Amino acid sequence: MLLQLKNVFKWVNSGGQRVFLLKDINLTVEEGEFISVMGPSGSGKSTLLNVIGMLDSFDEGEYRFLDEPVHTLKEKHRANLYKQYIGFVFQSYHLLDDLTVQENLEMPLLYKKVGSSERKSLVADTLDRFNIVGKKDLFPAQLSGGQQQLVGVARALISSPKLVLADEPTGNLNSKQGEEIMELFKQLNNEGVTIIQVTHSEKNATYGSRIINLLDGRKI
Ligand SMILES: Nc1ncnc2c1ncn2[C@@H]1O[C@H](COP(=O)(O)OP(=O)(O)OP(=O)(O)O)[C@@H](O)[C@H]1O
């Protein structure tokens, strides 16, 4: 088992009322699964992904990741855990504007304390694999939306995460680029990487092996 959520609730207080973002979520994910999270806008998909990625806290329930009780860990320990094992692909790319493509790719390796020469070689391999060698010295603002998304995906994968979390990973890509990303995910998954993607696309969901449907913060 890679991770397990037990009776997880998340809410915000608004005008003295609790507004639930996640309601009684129970979810077990085995290593090697490829899961699609679907549901209407506002149903809690991104919130669930952020909770799984430890970027968001929750108010009630338990979360175990690789047998670590995430809900009781101190912030620093939790950050080490996700930096070590999780790669994120965001809908809006979250690239660092002041860093070049090459430097953006290097960030997760710095987090993981990978040595300088190995970093250089991993960055070179990744630039090559994603066909973006020619872009290495450009800044994000000098790239098209699709190219930025590609760099975002490359950055998520460079440190060989155990789990990839992707929020609408093809949202800003044309259909050919989108298919390339999905094929890449499929290949990674075949190599044993666990993938959880949020998607509105039935077609993208067919790449996965299980669908989780959300409605008003609840699994249905
Ligand atoms: N910090 C917050 N405070 C108040 N409401 C929030 C907060 N974060 C999220 N919400 C609300 O919680 C609901 C779920 O949001 P979430 O972004 O998880 O939905 P989603 O299913 O990913 O939607 P979309 O498909 O539009 O991206 C939304 O109604 C959103 O407005």
Ligand as a Chemical Component Dictionary entry (heavy atoms), coordinates in Angstrom:
data_LIG
# 
_chem_comp.id                   LIG 
_chem_comp.type                 NON-POLYMER 
_chem_comp.pdbx_formal_charge   0 
_chem_comp.three_letter_code    LIG 
# 
loop_
_chem_comp_atom.comp_id 
_chem_comp_atom.atom_id 
_chem_comp_atom.alt_atom_id 
_chem_comp_atom.type_symbol 
_chem_comp_atom.charge 
_chem_comp_atom.model_Cartn_x 
_chem_comp_atom.model_Cartn_y 
_chem_comp_atom.model_Cartn_z 
_chem_comp_atom.pdbx_ordinal 
LIG N1  N1  N 0 -9.525  27.968 1.007   1  
LIG C1  C1  C 0 -10.793 27.895 0.590   2  
LIG N2  N2  N 0 -11.757 28.623 1.190   3  
LIG C2  C2  C 0 -13.027 28.535 0.797   4  
LIG N3  N3  N 0 -13.454 27.755 -0.186  5  
LIG C3  C3  C 0 -12.540 27.013 -0.831  6  
LIG C4  C4  C 0 -11.165 27.042 -0.484  7  
LIG N4  N4  N 0 -10.504 26.192 -1.298  8  
LIG C5  C5  C 0 -11.437 25.665 -2.116  9  
LIG N5  N5  N 0 -12.659 26.153 -1.841  10 
LIG C6  C6  C 0 -13.926 25.766 -2.486  11 
LIG O1  O1  O 0 -14.022 24.368 -2.383  12 
LIG C7  C7  C 0 -14.637 23.809 -3.530  13 
LIG C8  C8  C 0 -13.757 22.751 -4.119  14 
LIG O2  O2  O 0 -12.660 23.343 -4.781  15 
LIG P1  P1  P 0 -11.651 22.524 -5.727  16 
LIG O3  O3  O 0 -10.694 23.518 -6.329  17 
LIG O4  O4  O 0 -11.064 21.414 -4.958  18 
LIG O5  O5  O 0 -12.647 21.976 -6.843  19 
LIG P2  P2  P 0 -12.322 21.243 -8.215  20 
LIG O6  O6  O 0 -13.208 20.052 -8.254  21 
LIG O7  O7  O 0 -10.863 21.019 -8.344  22 
LIG O8  O8  O 0 -12.821 22.315 -9.271  23 
LIG P3  P3  P 0 -12.305 22.676 -10.766 24 
LIG O9  O9  O 0 -12.661 21.505 -11.618 25 
LIG O10 O10 O 0 -13.109 23.883 -11.100 26 
LIG O11 O11 O 0 -10.824 22.953 -10.676 27 
LIG C9  C9  C 0 -14.916 24.988 -4.446  28 
LIG O12 O12 O 0 -16.261 25.346 -4.295  29 
LIG C10 C10 C 0 -13.983 26.065 -3.947  30 
LIG O13 O13 O 0 -14.499 27.337 -4.205  31 
# 
loop_
_chem_comp_bond.comp_id 
_chem_comp_bond.atom_id_1 
_chem_comp_bond.atom_id_2 
_chem_comp_bond.value_order 
_chem_comp_bond.pdbx_ordinal 
LIG N1  C1  SING 1  
LIG C1  N2  SING 2  
LIG C1  C4  DOUB 3  
LIG N2  C2  DOUB 4  
LIG C2  N3  SING 5  
LIG N3  C3  DOUB 6  
LIG C3  C4  SING 7  
LIG C3  N5  SING 8  
LIG C4  N4  SING 9  
LIG N4  C5  DOUB 10 
LIG C5  N5  SING 11 
LIG N5  C6  SING 12 
LIG C6  O1  SING 13 
LIG C6  C10 SING 14 
LIG O1  C7  SING 15 
LIG C7  C8  SING 16 
LIG C7  C9  SING 17 
LIG C8  O2  SING 18 
LIG O2  P1  SING 19 
LIG P1  O3  DOUB 20 
LIG P1  O4  SING 21 
LIG P1  O5  SING 22 
LIG O5  P2  SING 23 
LIG P2  O6  DOUB 24 
LIG P2  O7  SING 25 
LIG P2  O8  SING 26 
LIG O8  P3  SING 27 
LIG P3  O9  DOUB 28 
LIG P3  O10 SING 29 
LIG P3  O11 SING 30 
LIG C9  O12 SING 31 
LIG C9  C10 SING 32 
LIG C10 O13 SING 33 
# 
